[in-house]
Amino acid sequence: MATQKHFDAAAERLLGKTAYQGLLASGYSRADFCREIAQLAFIGHLPDSPSTQDDLVLIRQVAERLWKGAGVTGLDE
């Protein structure tokens, strides 16, 4: 299972460091990051990098557990 650090690193890569840090400072939760990334992916505004697809898989897994599963991230500490 992925850890919280894995999720946070994937979110930062997908959103960019500046945007990620700004959202984090504004109080974004992991559920909020899932929503933000989903919206950007839907309109095609995520940066393309070698890790983009792997990062999206992790974010999707967490989002599915949050939105359609038990309502928890399922991430290890």
C-alpha positions as CSV (number, residue, x, y, z in Angstrom):
1,M,0.0,0.0,0.0
2,A,1.1,3.5,-0.7
3,T,2.0,5.9,2.1
4,Q,0.9,9.4,2.8
5,K,4.4,10.6,1.6
6,H,3.9,8.7,-1.7
7,F,0.6,10.5,-2.2
8,D,1.9,13.9,-1.3
9,A,4.9,13.5,-3.6
10,A,2.6,12.4,-6.5
11,A,0.3,15.3,-5.9
12,E,3.2,17.8,-5.9
13,R,4.6,16.4,-9.1
14,L,1.2,16.5,-10.8
15,L,0.3,20.0,-9.6
16,G,3.8,21.6,-9.6
17,K,5.6,22.6,-6.5
18,T,4.3,26.2,-6.3
19,A,0.7,25.2,-6.8
20,Y,0.9,22.3,-4.4
21,Q,2.6,24.3,-1.6
22,G,0.0,27.1,-2.0
23,L,-2.9,24.7,-1.8
24,L,-1.3,22.9,1.2
25,A,-0.9,26.2,3.0
26,S,-4.5,27.0,2.4
27,G,-5.6,23.9,4.2
28,Y,-6.2,21.4,1.4
29,S,-6.9,17.8,2.5
30,R,-5.9,14.8,0.5
31,A,-9.6,14.6,-0.7
32,D,-9.2,18.2,-1.9
33,F,-6.0,17.3,-3.8
34,C,-7.8,14.4,-5.4
35,R,-10.6,16.7,-6.6
36,E,-8.2,19.4,-7.8
37,I,-6.1,16.8,-9.8
38,A,-9.2,15.2,-11.2
39,Q,-10.5,18.6,-12.5
40,L,-7.1,19.5,-14.0
41,A,-6.8,16.0,-15.7
42,F,-10.4,16.3,-17.1
43,I,-9.6,19.6,-18.9
44,G,-6.1,18.4,-19.9
45,H,-4.1,20.8,-17.8
46,L,-1.7,18.4,-16.0
47,P,2.0,18.6,-16.8
48,D,3.4,15.6,-18.8
49,S,6.3,13.8,-17.1
50,P,7.7,10.3,-17.0
51,S,5.8,9.7,-13.7
52,T,2.4,11.3,-14.7
53,Q,0.6,8.0,-15.4
54,D,1.9,6.3,-12.2
55,D,1.1,9.3,-10.2
56,L,-2.5,9.4,-11.6
57,V,-3.0,5.7,-10.8
58,L,-2.1,6.4,-7.1
59,I,-4.4,9.5,-7.0
60,R,-7.2,7.5,-8.6
61,Q,-6.9,4.7,-6.1
62,V,-7.1,7.1,-3.2
63,A,-10.0,9.0,-4.7
64,E,-11.9,5.8,-5.3
65,R,-11.5,4.8,-1.6
66,L,-12.5,8.3,-0.5
67,W,-15.5,8.7,-2.9
68,K,-16.8,5.2,-3.5
69,G,-15.3,3.2,-0.7
70,A,-15.0,3.6,3.0
71,G,-14.4,7.3,2.9
72,V,-10.8,7.0,4.0
73,T,-7.6,7.4,2.0
74,G,-6.3,3.9,2.9
75,L,-2.7,5.3,3.0
76,D,-0.2,4.0,5.4
77,E,1.5,6.5,7.7
